[in-house]
Amino acid sequence: MIPERGVWRTIGVGARRAASWPFRVAAARATMRTLAAMDRRELADIGLNSSDLRDASALALDRDPTVFLAQRARDRQAHAFPAPPTAWDGDGADEGRHGLGRRPPSPPSSRVRSARAAALRTG
């Protein structure tokens, strides 16, 4: 008896999903129309651009574009502000351009400091 109940439940879920398909398509298309009406700055405010909308319009009709677009916005936000590179990682090796990996400059010696102070006094 239990397997029959599972079969009927599966059939019921499938029937409800098939019956709701036109409504899901209409909701997805309404979302796309609303987003397409936005200008470049409005889209940038929510983390999207026109190519994201073009990609979302290529999805299957019944797929919700908001899930796809939200993922795009999250990905873009995650990579928008990368962590700044460290100036020196401790091993003293030069790691390439812009001085990354080099030791930070040491403070001036006492002789240099006293020469600067004398130059300022005589000025």
Residue, then its C-alpha position, 0 to 999 in steps of 0.5 A: m500500500i505504501p508504494e502506491r501512495g508514493v506513486w500517487r504523490t509523485i504523479g500529483v507533484g508532477a501534475r501540479r508542476a505541469a499545471s503551474w508551468p505557464f505561471r512560472v514562465a509568465a513570472a520569469r518573463a515579467t522579471m526580465r521585462t522589468l530588468a530590461a527597462m532599467d538603465r545601465r546605472e540602475l543595473a550597476d546598483i544591483g550588481l548586474n550589466s546588460s550582458d547578464l540580462r542577455d545571458a539570462s534571457a537564454l535560459a529555459l523558459d520555465r527557469d527563474p532568471t532571478v536565481f541566475l542573476a543573483q548568482r552573477a551579482r554575488d560572484r561579481q561582488a565577491h571579486a570586486f574588492p580583492a584583498p590587497p597584496t602584502a608588501w612582504d611575506g617574510d622570506g625576503a625573496d623578490e616576487g615580481r613587479h611592483g616590489l611585492g615580496r621585498r622588505p619594507p624600507s627600514p627607518p632612517s638611521s640616527r646619523v641620517r635623522s641628525a643630518r636632516a634635523a641639522a639641515l632643517r635648523t640651518g635651512 
